[in-house]
Amino acid sequence: MKRIAIIPNSTKDKNLANTKRIVEYLQDKTNIYLSDEYIDFGMRANYVSRDEIYDNADFVIVLGGDGTILQRASECAKRKIPILGINLGKIGFMTEIETDNIESALDRFINEDFKIEKRMMIKAQIKRNNEILQTFYALNDVVVSKSVGEKLICMELLTDGEEVNRYIADGLIIATPTGSTGYSISAGGPVVDPCMRLYVATPICAHMLSVRSAVLSSDKVINIKLNADYGMQDAVVSADGDVQGYINIGDEVCITESEYDFELIKIGGQSFYDTVLKKLS
């Protein structure tokens, strides 16, 4: 039988009502694993520590919104564990299964009537004097932005050492195709088919008369360098909305395509572009 790890979002799933619903539906059809933090809810499952949950899974079911999936993406990608998303949020580009259709979707999942989409991820490193200070991964985007209350920052964007542009702005978003419908589109970036392999570089509130997003090859190394042309401010580096570190003048963020692909289970028949029109209209 399939080994299924179920990851609830207790904020969005009140009293874990939908989690209990899924566990009850699958408990005789699969081996279910839950974090032991939910043991008091009385669900019939195998309980393990949060750190061990992925080591006991062939598949992961995530309840919440796209943000909940983003929190789990790296750990699942490293282990090549596909994720099925149940939408309890508002947008839900990746959490395509709505609560009205849970049982029918689970039937198709059990019967292997689904496909798996592979999505590229970003590997990012913060460097100082060519020394790697930090390494992290992102499914949606990596953002370099000004610190709270500071002035605009000046950034150079390079691919394989060649300058693409120089921005005076609040920040710069480097998004994957999956992330093109997130922060990037709010800053004026294009919508990209999520199965493509490329980066979209979009400045945030640029202090420039003419500025556009740039589409960059994922085969090249992307560097963002902070310089002193607009002052001596530092900057914040975030991945999928979570702060990873800070850079100073002369530091850089080095971005390459991750060695891991994120695997998303697709059950519904709605295309990506139908979803875009429905969610963003």
C-alpha positions in Angstrom: 0.0 0.0 0.0 1.0 3.6 -0.6 2.7 5.4 2.4 1.0 8.8 2.7 2.3 11.6 5.0 -0.5 14.1 5.7 0.6 17.7 6.5 -2.2 19.8 8.0 -2.4 23.5 8.4 -4.1 23.9 11.7 -4.7 27.6 11.1 -6.7 27.0 8.0 -8.2 23.6 8.9 -10.2 24.3 12.0 -10.2 21.4 14.5 -8.5 19.5 11.6 -11.9 18.7 10.2 -10.7 18.1 6.6 -7.6 16.3 7.8 -9.8 13.9 9.8 -12.0 13.5 6.7 -9.0 12.5 4.6 -7.6 10.1 7.2 -10.9 8.3 7.6 -11.3 8.0 3.8 -7.7 6.6 3.3 -7.1 4.7 6.5 -8.0 1.3 5.0 -6.5 2.0 1.7 -3.1 3.3 2.6 -0.5 3.6 5.4 -1.0 7.0 6.9 1.7 9.0 8.7 1.1 12.1 10.8 3.3 14.2 13.0 3.0 13.2 16.7 2.0 16.8 17.5 -1.5 15.7 16.3 -1.8 12.6 18.4 -4.4 14.0 20.7 -6.9 14.5 17.8 -7.5 10.7 17.9 -7.0 9.9 14.2 -6.1 6.4 13.2 -2.6 6.8 11.8 1.1 6.1 12.4 2.6 8.9 14.5 6.2 10.0 14.0 8.2 13.0 14.9 8.0 16.0 12.6 11.7 15.4 11.5 10.8 11.8 10.5 7.6 12.4 8.7 9.2 12.6 5.2 11.3 9.5 5.7 8.1 7.4 6.0 6.4 8.7 2.9 6.0 7.8 -0.8 3.6 10.8 -1.2 2.7 13.8 0.8 -0.8 15.4 1.0 -0.7 19.0 2.1 -3.8 20.9 3.4 -3.7 24.7 3.2 -2.7 27.1 0.5 0.2 27.5 -1.8 2.2 29.0 1.1 1.8 25.7 3.0 3.2 23.8 0.0 6.1 26.3 -0.3 7.1 25.5 3.4 7.4 21.8 2.5 8.7 22.0 -1.1 12.5 21.8 -0.4 12.3 18.8 2.0 10.0 16.9 -0.4 12.1 17.8 -3.5 15.3 16.6 -1.9 13.6 13.2 -1.3 11.8 13.1 -4.6 8.4 12.9 -2.8 5.4 14.2 -4.9 2.9 16.5 -3.2 -0.8 16.6 -3.6 -2.3 19.9 -2.5 -5.8 20.4 -0.9 -6.8 24.0 -1.2 -8.0 25.7 2.0 -6.6 29.1 1.0 -7.7 31.8 -1.4 -5.7 31.5 -4.6 -4.4 27.9 -4.9 -2.3 27.6 -8.0 -0.6 24.4 -6.7 -3.3 23.3 -4.2 -5.8 22.5 -7.0 -8.2 20.1 -5.1 -11.1 22.0 -3.5 -12.8 20.6 -0.4 -16.0 19.8 -2.3 -14.0 17.3 -4.4 -11.7 15.6 -1.9 -13.1 12.1 -2.0 -13.3 11.9 -5.8 -9.8 13.3 -6.1 -8.5 10.7 -3.5 -10.1 7.9 -5.5 -8.2 9.0 -8.6 -5.0 9.3 -6.6 -5.4 5.8 -5.1 -6.1 4.4 -8.6 -3.0 6.2 -9.9 -5.1 8.3 -12.3 -2.9 11.4 -12.1 0.2 12.9 -13.6 3.2 14.4 -11.9 4.5 17.8 -13.0 8.2 18.6 -12.4 8.9 22.2 -11.5 12.3 23.7 -11.4 13.7 25.2 -8.1 16.3 27.8 -7.3 19.5 27.2 -5.4 20.8 30.4 -3.9 24.0 31.3 -2.1 25.0 34.5 -0.2 28.7 35.2 -0.9 31.2 37.6 0.6 34.7 37.9 -0.9 34.0 34.7 -2.8 33.2 32.8 0.4 29.8 31.1 0.7 28.0 32.3 3.8 24.7 30.6 3.3 23.0 28.2 0.9 19.2 27.8 0.5 16.5 26.7 -1.9 13.3 28.3 -3.3 10.4 27.1 -5.4 8.8 30.5 -6.0 11.4 33.2 -5.8 14.5 34.8 -4.3 14.1 38.5 -3.4 16.8 41.0 -2.6 15.1 44.1 -1.0 15.9 47.1 1.1 15.7 47.0 4.9 12.7 48.4 6.6 12.9 52.2 6.7 16.0 52.5 4.5 16.4 54.3 1.2 16.4 52.7 -2.2 19.2 50.2 -3.0 21.3 49.9 -6.1 21.8 46.4 -7.5 23.6 45.0 -10.5 22.1 41.9 -12.3 24.5 39.7 -14.2 24.3 36.4 -16.1 27.5 34.4 -16.4 29.4 37.6 -15.5 27.8 39.8 -18.1 25.7 42.8 -16.8 22.0 42.6 -17.7 20.9 45.8 -15.9 21.5 48.0 -13.0 18.5 48.8 -10.8 17.8 51.6 -8.3 14.7 50.2 -6.6 13.1 48.8 -3.4 14.3 45.4 -4.5 14.6 42.7 -7.2 12.7 39.5 -7.6 14.2 36.5 -9.3 11.2 34.2 -9.9 10.9 30.7 -11.3 8.0 29.9 -13.7 6.0 28.6 -10.7 6.7 31.9 -8.9 5.7 34.0 -11.8 2.1 34.1 -10.5 3.3 35.2 -7.0 5.1 38.3 -5.9 6.6 38.7 -9.4 3.2 39.3 -11.1 2.3 41.9 -8.4 5.4 43.8 -9.3 4.5 43.7 -13.0 6.2 40.5 -14.1 4.8 38.2 -16.8 2.9 34.9 -16.3 5.0 31.9 -17.4 4.0 28.3 -18.0 5.1 26.6 -14.7 6.8 23.7 -16.5 9.3 25.9 -18.3 12.9 26.3 -17.1 13.9 30.0 -16.8 14.1 32.9 -14.5 12.0 36.1 -14.5 13.9 39.1 -13.0 11.5 41.9 -11.9 12.4 45.1 -10.0 10.2 46.3 -7.1 9.2 50.0 -7.4 12.2 51.0 -9.5 13.2 54.6 -9.5 13.7 54.5 -13.3 11.6 55.9 -16.2 12.0 52.8 -18.3 12.2 49.4 -16.7 11.0 46.0 -17.7 11.1 42.4 -16.4 13.9 40.3 -17.9 13.5 36.7 -18.9 16.8 34.8 -18.2 18.1 31.3 -19.1 18.2 28.9 -16.2 21.4 27.4 -17.8 23.3 30.5 -16.7 24.6 31.7 -13.3 22.6 34.7 -12.0 24.4 37.2 -9.7 22.9 40.1 -7.9 25.5 42.5 -6.5 24.8 45.3 -4.0 26.8 48.4 -4.7 27.3 51.9 -3.2 26.0 54.0 -6.1 22.9 55.0 -4.1 24.2 54.9 -0.5 25.7 52.4 1.9 22.5 50.5 2.8 22.4 46.8 3.4 19.7 44.5 2.0 17.5 41.6 3.0 17.6 38.3 1.1 14.4 36.2 1.2 13.4 32.9 -0.3 9.7 32.0 -0.8 8.8 34.9 1.6 11.2 33.8 4.5 14.2 35.9 5.4 17.4 34.0 4.8 20.1 36.6 5.5 21.5 40.0 4.8 24.0 41.4 2.4 26.3 44.5 2.5 27.9 46.6 -0.2 30.1 44.3 -2.3 28.3 41.1 -1.3 26.4 39.1 -3.9 23.6 36.6 -4.2 24.5 33.7 -6.6 21.5 31.9 -8.2 21.6 28.6 -10.1 19.1 26.0 -11.0 18.7 23.6 -8.2 19.7 19.9 -8.6 16.3 19.1 -7.2 12.9 19.3 -9.0 9.7 19.8 -7.1 7.1 17.2 -8.0 3.4 18.2 -8.0 0.6 15.7 -8.4 -2.0 17.0 -10.9 -5.5 15.4 -10.8 -7.9 18.0 -12.0 -8.5 18.6 -15.7 -8.2 22.4 -15.5 -5.3 23.8 -17.4 -2.8 26.2 -15.9 -4.1 29.1 -18.0 -7.7 28.3 -17.1 -6.6 28.6 -13.4 -4.9 31.9 -14.1 -8.0 33.3 -15.7 -10.2 32.0 -12.8 -7.9 33.1 -10.0 -6.6 36.4 -11.2 -9.5 37.9 -13.2 
